[in-house]
Amino acid sequence: TEKAAAAAWVHLALDELDLVGHELRCRDRLAADLDTVEMDLAAGRPPSIPTALLGLTPVGPLRQCLPLIDEDNLRFRFLVYDSQEQLLQWIEEVEHQHDSVWRLWQPGVFETTELEQARRQLKRIFQCAEVCRVRAIDKVSSMDIRRYQLGKLPQFQNENGMHE
């Protein structure tokens, strides 16, 4: 019984680690997607990624992890589909709805009620404290990777072969 209990705890711990890994990848995807949307809006274009798909990360052939904004926190929902076709149909419907809301948008031009709601939702996402942390961590990680890669170049190493 002790072995069975220990095995159950190990199994539970591994499952929890898997969930944390999926959530971390989902956070990374969310940060990248928000960077893309931010660039779109800054260039006067509508968001190229639908708000409902921001951070959507595959965790298996028919399973996706989706971040949800809960005031200043992120929660994660795992979506499971019966078939690849069902998953693709859902994504297509979300993209179609997004396109229909944003297709006529131009900065400074009259906005429909749906567009105002979409913009408010994007604003809430960008203002969420945990989303801001996710984006900051992503930026710092990217800078650290670049510094590490630069340190491997000969012109950035000292006479001992170490980077300065």
N, C-alpha and C positions, 0 to 999 in steps of 0.2 A: 504494500500500500504506500509506503514512503517513496518507492521508486515511481509509482504511478503518479503520485502527487507532485513529485519533483519534475517528472516529464510534462505534466499538465502546466506547471508554472513556466517551464522553459518554452513550451509551445505558446503560451499566452504572451510571454515576453517577446518572442520572435514576431508574433502577430502585431504587437504594439509597435515594435521597431519598424516593421513594414509600413504601418499607418503613418508613423512619423516621417519616414522617407518619402512617402507619397505626398504628404502635406508640404514638406520642404521643396520638392520639385514643383508642386502647385504654386507655392509662394514665388519661386524663381520665375515661373511662366507668367504669373500675374505681374511681376515687376517689369519683365520684358514687354508684355502686352501694353502696360500703361505707358511705357516709354514710347511705343509706337503710336498710341492714341494721342499722347501729348505732342509728338512731332506733327501728326496729322492736323490737329487743331491749330497749332502754331503756324502752320503753312496755309491755314484757311480752308482746309479740306475737312469733310466729315470723318469721323473715326472709321478706320478700315477694319476694326475688330468690333463686333457687336458687344455691347455691355454685358449681355447675358452669357457671353463666351469668354470673358476676360479670365485668364488663368486656367482655363479648361485644360486638364492634363490627363493623357491616357495612363491607366494603371493596369491595363490588360486589354485583350482584344475587344471586349464588350463592356468595359468598365472605365469610367472617367471620374476624376476628382475635380470638384468645382468649389472655388472659394466663395463664401457668402459673407457679405458685410453685415455685421450686427453692431450698429452704432460705431464704437471705436475699436471693435474687435473683429477678427477673422474667425470664421468657423468653416468647416469643410464638410462637403456632402459628397457621398459616393453615389454616382449614377450607374445603374446596371441596365443593360439593354438585352433583349432577347436575340437580336440579330444585328449584324453590321448595317443592314438596310435601315432598320429602325433608328439606329444611332445617326446615320447619315441624313435620314429624313428629318429628325429633330434639329440637327445642325442647320440644314437647309431652310427649315421653317423660321428659325431664329434669325438667320441671315436675311431672309426675305422681309421679315418684319422690321429689322434694323434698316434695311435699304429703303423701305417704304416710308419710314419716319424721317430719315436723314436726306433723302434724295434731292429735296428742294432747298436744303439749308444753305444759306450764305450768311457770313458774318454781318450783323447789323440789319438784316432783313426780318420782317414779321415772322414770328414763329407760331406754329400750331401748338395746341395743347399737348399733343403727344411729344412733340419735339421739346417743349419746355420741361416735361416730365423726364425725358431722356437726359437732358442737360443737367437737371437737378440730381438725377441718379449718378451721373458721372462726377459731379461736384462732390457728392457725399463720399464716393469711392476715393477720390483724390484727397479729401480732407480726413479720412479715417486715420486715426493715430497709428494703428497697427500696419496699415498699408504704407504709411510714410516710413515706418521702421523697416519694412520689407524692402522698400525701394532704396533706402539709405544703405542697408546691409549689402544689397546687390551692387551698388556703386562702389562701396569700399572693397568688396571682394574683387570686383573687376580691376580696380586700381592696384590691389595687391598682386593680382595675377600678372598685370602688365609690368610692375616693378620686378617681379621675380623673373619674367621672361627677359627683361632688359638686363638684369644682373647676370644672365647666362651669356650675354654677348661679350666678346673679348675686350672691346673698348670700354666696358663698364667694370672690368675686373682689375684688381691691383696685381702687383708682381707675384703674390702667393696664389693667384687664381681665384681669389675670393671677391665677391662683389662688394662694392663700397656703399 
